[in-house]
Amino acid sequence: MAQDTFRCYVYKTPDGRYLADCLDLTLMGKGRSMDEAIADLREAILGYLEGVTAKGWEQDLIPRRAPLYRWLRFYRHLALHALRALFAQRLDGFLTYEERLEGNRLVYA
C-alpha cells in the first residue's frame, strides 16, 4: 500500500455535532460525540481502502489529498483551538490524530 498512516482531526460544530475529517483520503465522519465521529470516519476509511484495494487502484487513490479549502479549514480550527486554550483555558471540541493501518485493520494512534 502506498501509505499506511492518515492525518485526521475532529471538531465540534456550532450546533453541537462533531465532524471528523481525514485530510489524506478526503473522507469525513459525523456523530453526536467525538468518539462517534471518529468511529464513523474509521468505518469510512476502512470501506474506502477495501474498495480501492479490491480494484487495484492503491497507487492512484492512496493518498487522495484533500483540496486546499479543507486544509484551510483545518488550520483555522487549529488556530482557534490554540487561542481558546491560551485565553479561555478550554481544551474541548478539537482533536488531531493519526489513523494507522497495521496488516488489514485500522489502529487508533
C-alpha positions in Angstrom: 0.0 0.0 0.0 1.3 3.5 -0.9 0.6 4.9 2.6 -0.4 3.4 5.9 -0.8 6.5 8.2 -3.5 9.0 7.6 -3.8 12.5 9.2 -7.2 13.2 10.7 -8.9 15.7 13.0 -12.3 16.1 14.7 -14.0 19.2 15.7 -17.3 20.4 17.3 -19.7 22.3 15.1 -21.7 25.3 16.4 -24.9 23.1 16.6 -23.1 20.6 18.9 -22.4 17.8 16.5 -18.8 16.5 15.8 -17.2 16.2 12.4 -14.1 14.1 11.8 -12.0 14.8 8.6 -9.3 12.6 7.1 -7.1 15.0 5.1 -5.1 12.3 3.4 -8.1 10.5 1.9 -10.7 13.3 1.7 -13.2 11.4 3.8 -15.5 12.6 6.7 -17.4 11.1 9.6 -20.0 12.6 11.9 -21.5 11.9 15.2 -23.1 13.2 18.4 -19.9 12.7 20.3 -16.2 12.9 19.4 -15.8 9.1 19.7 -18.9 8.6 17.5 -17.5 10.8 14.8 -14.1 9.1 14.9 -15.7 5.7 14.7 -17.8 6.9 11.7 -14.7 8.2 10.0 -12.8 5.0 10.8 -15.6 3.0 9.1 -15.4 5.2 6.0 -11.7 4.8 5.8 -11.9 1.0 6.0 -14.6 0.9 3.4 -12.7 3.2 1.1 -9.4 1.3 1.5 -11.2 -2.0 0.9 -12.8 -0.7 -2.3 -9.6 0.8 -3.6 -7.6 -2.3 -2.8 -10.2 -4.6 -4.5 -9.9 -2.6 -7.7 -6.1 -2.4 -7.6 -6.1 1.4 -7.5 -3.9 1.9 -4.5 -1.1 3.8 -6.4 -3.6 6.3 -7.8 -6.0 6.8 -4.9 -3.9 6.4 -1.7 -3.3 9.1 -0.7 -6.2 11.2 -2.1 -5.3 14.6 -0.7 -8.0 17.0 0.5 -8.5 20.2 -1.5 -7.0 23.5 -0.3 -10.2 24.7 1.3 -10.3 21.6 3.6 -6.7 22.2 4.7 -7.5 25.9 5.3 -10.5 24.8 7.5 -8.2 22.5 9.4 -5.7 25.3 10.1 -8.5 27.7 11.1 -9.8 25.2 13.6 -6.3 24.5 14.9 -5.6 28.3 15.4 -9.0 28.8 17.1 -8.3 25.8 19.4 -4.9 27.3 20.3 -6.4 30.7 21.1 -9.2 29.1 23.2 -6.6 27.1 25.1 -4.4 30.1 25.7 -7.0 32.7 26.6 -10.1 30.8 27.8 -8.3 27.7 29.2 -10.6 25.4 27.2 -9.3 22.3 25.5 -12.5 20.7 24.4 -14.1 20.4 20.9 -11.0 19.7 18.8 -8.5 16.8 18.4 -5.9 15.9 15.9 -4.9 12.3 15.5 -3.5 9.7 13.0 -5.2 6.6 11.8 -2.7 3.8 11.2 -3.2 0.7 9.1 -1.5 -2.4 10.5 -2.0 -5.5 8.5 -5.6 -5.4 7.3 -7.0 -3.5 10.2 -7.0 0.2 11.3 -5.4 1.1 14.6 -6.1 4.3 16.6 -2.8 6.1 17.1 
